[in-house]
Amino acid sequence: MPQPTPEEIQEAGRQLQRGGLLGAGSSKYADRIVEEAVAAGANEQDVAMQILSAAADYEPRPWAR
């Protein structure tokens, strides 16, 4: 299995960030990305931190707040 692309990590972070109190987002995609990366030989904590960093950097559109 290949390593996750930066776009996949960004998307996982976006979906994770959208979760919030309303539960509109999902951690399932982030979980899947981490599992695929571990299967490809990546460090689980490194990939999880990249996804969390992407979630922290995500800025929703002003009308979506």
KOLPATI-569942 format. One line per field, with one value per residue (C-alpha): residue in one letter; x, y, z. Coordinates in steps of 0.05 Angstrom, whole numbers, plus 5000, padded with zeros to 4 digits. Example, Ala and Ser with C-alpha at 12.3 -4.5 7.8 and 13.67 -1.06 7.14 Angstrom:
BEGIN
resn = a|s
c1 = 5246|5273
c2 = 4910|4979
c3 = 5156|5143
END
This chain:
BEGIN
resn = m|p|q|p|t|p|e|e|i|q|e|a|g|r|q|l|q|r|g|g|l|l|g|a|g|s|s|k|y|a|d|r|i|v|e|e|a|v|a|a|g|a|n|e|q|d|v|a|m|q|i|l|s|a|a|a|d|y|e|p|r|p|w|a|r
c1 = 5000|5026|5036|4978|4985|4986|4917|4889|4919|4889|4821|4824|4841|4784|4733|4760|4754|4683|4662|4658|4597|4548|4582|4579|4650|4679|4740|4729|4768|4825|4826|4828|4886|4925|4913|4935|4998|5016|5006|5054|5106|5095|5097|5025|5039|5072|5013|4963|5001|5001|4925|4915|4959|4918|4855|4883|4902|4834|4794|4720|4687|4657|4586|4597|4610
c2 = 5000|5070|5125|5174|5236|5306|5317|5256|5280|5350|5319|5275|5336|5376|5320|5313|5387|5391|5340|5391|5392|5377|5313|5333|5309|5241|5208|5146|5174|5195|5126|5094|5139|5121|5046|5050|5088|5038|4982|5018|5022|5092|5110|5114|5173|5214|5205|5220|5284|5305|5296|5334|5390|5393|5396|5453|5491|5482|5547|5537|5585|5645|5625|5555|5578
c3 = 5000|4984|5035|5041|4998|5028|4997|5033|5099|5088|5072|5134|5176|5146|5160|5230|5243|5217|5269|5325|5370|5314|5292|5219|5207|5212|5242|5200|5141|5186|5218|5149|5127|5190|5180|5107|5126|5180|5130|5084|5139|5166|5239|5266|5311|5256|5209|5265|5282|5209|5207|5272|5246|5183|5225|5266|5203|5170|5165|5148|5100|5135|5116|5143|5215
END
